[in-house]
């Protein structure tokens, strides 16, 4: 059996997205069909936000599914649109978990019988770093939206420069420059004083 080209695989996914739009079983079927790709995106999200053992990759994919299911989905235009939304949902899930860990560290309004119940200081430090990265990405999005889009599409969704350029309507070289600018901006923002 001959191997399918990337373009054929992309066309198949885009067709599936359009076929499932508006169907009650659309999202579960979509997540089932794209499980391997979503796990790849989840691993990147966990790594990008330094999530550590916050959630396993599988748990993160499942939590993102539940978040998207509750939110009422838009009609996905293509694979890139789907990955962008799925990646953002995963990021939001990780940030929610980080906030919960920090709240737990600070007592969370409850008393704890043991130190183990509240988590370790290292867990809270990782959670605080995750929130710093999220806030930096939010500030980048407010200041330079296209740079933030490039970060999301390249780092979180795993798209190539060519795919990002096609999606954003810019040249590959522009995507590479935007990536360099975004990395520099984030480094400056996140670097210790």
PyMOL commands that set and color helices and strands:
alter all, ss='L'
color gray80, all
select helices_A, chain A and resi 6-20+26-33+35-48+57-71+79-105+115-118+121-143+145-156+161-168+172-190
alter helices_A, ss='H'
color red, helices_A
deselect
rebuild
show_as cartoon
